Amino acid sequence: MSQPNPIEMQKYLAGVDYPANRDQLVDHARQQGAGDEVVEHLRALPDRTYDGPNAVSAEYSKT
């Protein structure tokens, strides 16, 4: 599985109400039309609450 572009990932998370947990991020990305690759990388994030897009991007880059 290749690493999707973090900018692409953030496009699908636009409009998320933070703080948000991993499942909320995954659900929102799906509703925005994110592909399987983006969704799988979001599912790989640690199951915790994220306080904003920078926190998501930091963890996303580790997946």
N, CA, C and O of each residue as an XYZ file, in Angstrom:
252
protein
N       0.861     -1.177      0.000
C       0.000      0.000      0.000
C       0.903      1.234      0.000
O       1.721      1.418      0.902
N       0.744      2.068     -1.014
C       1.569      3.270     -1.094
C       0.971      4.381     -0.243
O      -0.203      4.350      0.126
N       1.802      5.344      0.052
C       1.393      6.461      0.917
C       0.636      7.508      0.109
O       1.223      8.132     -0.774
N      -0.646      7.719      0.384
C      -1.364      8.805     -0.281
C      -0.803     10.157      0.173
O      -0.253     10.289      1.266
N      -0.955     11.116     -0.670
C      -0.494     12.464     -0.385
C      -1.276     13.038      0.806
O      -2.506     13.000      0.803
N      -0.583     13.568      1.820
C      -1.293     14.149      2.975
C      -2.221     15.300      2.586
O      -3.239     15.524      3.240
N      -1.877     16.021      1.536
C      -2.741     17.117      1.086
C      -4.045     16.546      0.543
O      -5.117     17.106      0.773
N      -3.950     15.417     -0.187
C      -5.150     14.746     -0.686
C      -6.016     14.292      0.484
O      -7.236     14.457      0.462
N      -5.377     13.716      1.513
C      -6.105     13.253      2.685
C      -6.838     14.419      3.345
O      -8.004     14.283      3.714
N      -6.178     15.550      3.498
C      -6.806     16.706      4.148
C      -7.983     17.235      3.338
O      -8.932     17.782      3.901
N      -7.925     17.074      2.021
C      -9.046     17.505      1.170
C     -10.317     16.760      1.577
O     -11.399     17.346      1.610
N     -10.184     15.474      1.884
C     -11.346     14.674      2.267
C     -11.777     14.924      3.712
O     -12.875     14.533      4.110
N     -10.928     15.564      4.484
C     -11.278     15.863      5.875
C     -11.739     17.301      6.073
O     -12.008     17.723      7.198
N     -11.828     18.055      4.976
C     -12.300     19.439      5.070
C     -13.693     19.448      5.687
O     -14.567     18.684      5.277
N     -13.892     20.305      6.660
C     -15.192     20.435      7.301
C     -15.402     19.564      8.523
O     -16.472     19.595      9.130
N     -14.386     18.780      8.896
C     -14.506     17.954     10.106
C     -14.588     18.871     11.321
O     -13.851     19.851     11.421
N     -15.484     18.547     12.236
C     -15.574     19.283     13.494
C     -14.604     18.643     14.482
O     -14.831     17.533     14.962
N     -13.528     19.353     14.778
C     -12.541     18.863     15.749
C     -12.938     19.347     17.128
O     -13.546     20.410     17.250
N     -12.612     18.601     18.166
C     -11.865     17.341     18.159
C     -12.694     16.210     17.558
O     -13.921     16.189     17.649
N     -11.972     15.264     16.938
C     -12.612     14.114     16.299
C     -11.760     12.874     16.531
O     -10.533     12.949     16.593
N     -12.429     11.732     16.658
C     -11.671     10.492     16.834
C     -11.442      9.832     15.471
O     -11.949     10.297     14.451
N     -10.686      8.765     15.473
C     -10.320      8.086     14.230
C     -11.553      7.665     13.432
O     -11.604      7.876     12.221
N     -12.537      7.076     14.092
C     -13.718      6.604     13.374
C     -14.492      7.752     12.738
O     -15.032      7.605     11.642
N     -14.548      8.882     13.412
C     -15.219     10.043     12.835
C     -14.473     10.537     11.599
O     -15.095     10.941     10.617
N     -13.151     10.504     11.645
C     -12.351     10.925     10.489
C     -12.588     10.001      9.302
O     -12.762     10.459      8.172
N     -12.593      8.701      9.566
C     -12.827      7.715      8.510
C     -14.211      7.919      7.901
O     -14.353      7.946      6.679
N     -15.225      8.060      8.742
C     -16.596      8.254      8.251
C     -16.711      9.515      7.403
O     -17.341      9.502      6.346
N     -16.107     10.594      7.863
C     -16.181     11.859      7.131
C     -15.482     11.738      5.777
O     -16.007     12.193      4.760
N     -14.305     11.129      5.769
C     -13.570     10.966      4.509
C     -14.386     10.147      3.513
O     -14.433     10.477      2.328
N     -15.023      9.087      3.987
C     -15.871      8.267      3.097
C     -17.014      9.100      2.525
O     -17.313      9.021      1.333
N     -17.647      9.892      3.376
C     -18.763     10.727      2.917
C     -18.309     11.738      1.865
O     -19.092     12.159      1.014
N     -17.043     12.116      1.934
C     -16.496     13.086      0.981
C     -15.952     12.417     -0.281
O     -15.448     13.095     -1.176
N     -16.054     11.094     -0.352
C     -15.643     10.384     -1.560
C     -14.209      9.900     -1.574
O     -13.662      9.622     -2.641
N     -13.589      9.794     -0.409
C     -12.205      9.313     -0.348
C     -12.114      7.878     -0.863
O     -13.007      7.062     -0.637
N     -11.024      7.593     -1.554
C     -10.785      6.255     -2.062
C     -10.341      5.303     -0.963
O     -10.047      5.713      0.160
N     -10.300      4.027     -1.313
C      -9.937      2.991     -0.345
C      -8.562      3.221      0.266
O      -8.361      2.968      1.454
N      -7.621      3.694     -0.530
C      -6.260      3.887     -0.030
C      -6.226      4.933      1.089
O      -5.589      4.719      2.121
N      -6.899      6.041      0.888
C      -6.952      7.088      1.915
C      -7.656      6.560      3.157
O      -7.193      6.770      4.278
N      -8.777      5.873      2.953
C      -9.546      5.341      4.080
C      -8.714      4.340      4.880
O      -8.731      4.370      6.111
N      -7.990      3.457      4.198
C      -7.164      2.470      4.898
C      -6.063      3.136      5.720
O      -5.756      2.686      6.824
N      -5.472      4.194      5.196
C      -4.434      4.902      5.965
C      -5.046      5.618      7.168
O      -4.427      5.686      8.230
N      -6.239      6.144      7.008
C      -6.909      6.769      8.157
C      -7.250      5.725      9.212
O      -7.129      5.987     10.409
N      -7.676      4.545      8.774
C      -7.968      3.465      9.730
C      -6.718      3.029     10.489
O      -6.815      2.526     11.608
N      -5.553      3.219      9.887
C      -4.299      2.819     10.526
C      -3.838      3.823     11.594
O      -2.879      3.560     12.321
N      -4.517      4.961     11.684
C      -4.152      5.947     12.707
C      -4.421      5.372     14.093
O      -5.305      4.532     14.258
N      -3.658      5.824     15.092
C      -3.969      5.413     16.464
C      -5.391      5.841     16.841
O      -5.850      6.913     16.446
N      -6.075      4.999     17.601
C      -7.455      5.265     18.004
C      -7.446      6.226     19.180
O      -7.389      5.820     20.341
N      -7.503      7.506     18.851
C      -7.505      8.548     19.874
C      -8.256      9.754     19.332
O      -8.740      9.727     18.201
N      -8.355     10.793     20.119
C      -9.010     12.023     19.692
C      -7.962     12.974     19.133
O      -6.909     13.181     19.736
N      -8.263     13.547     17.979
C      -7.368     14.493     17.308
C      -7.953     15.891     17.439
O      -9.144     16.104     17.213
N      -7.091     16.845     17.809
C      -7.590     18.190     18.072
C      -7.592     19.095     16.845
O      -8.090     20.218     16.911
N      -7.046     18.627     15.735
C      -7.058     19.433     14.522
C      -6.332     18.745     13.385
O      -5.761     17.669     13.563
N      -6.354     19.370     12.207
C      -5.755     18.757     11.027
C      -4.248     18.525     11.153
O      -3.729     17.572     10.573
N      -3.545     19.366     11.890
C      -2.103     19.166     12.046
C      -1.810     17.877     12.816
O      -0.860     17.165     12.492
N      -2.601     17.581     13.810
C      -2.418     16.345     14.580
C      -2.685     15.123     13.700
O      -1.981     14.117     13.797
N      -3.702     15.215     12.843
C      -4.007     14.115     11.932
C      -2.865     13.934     10.943
O      -2.420     12.810     10.708
N      -2.392     15.018     10.369
C      -1.302     14.940      9.380
C      -0.042     14.344      9.991
O       0.652     13.561      9.342
N       0.259     14.707     11.229
C       1.463     14.181     11.880
C       1.388     12.669     12.028
O       2.369     11.975     11.761
N       0.245     12.149     12.449
C       0.091     10.707     12.590
C      -0.034     10.022     11.233
O       0.475      8.917     11.047
N      -0.702     10.664     10.297
C      -0.919     10.094      8.971
C       0.414      9.848      8.268
O       0.579      8.854      7.561
N       1.356     10.760      8.467
C       2.658     10.619      7.812
C       3.444      9.426      8.364
O       4.409      8.986      7.739
N       3.047      8.901      9.517
C       3.716      7.743     10.115
C       3.133      6.427      9.629
O       3.749      5.378      9.821
N       1.938      6.454      8.991
C       1.289      5.207      8.571
C       1.924      4.631      7.334
O       1.495      3.583      6.851
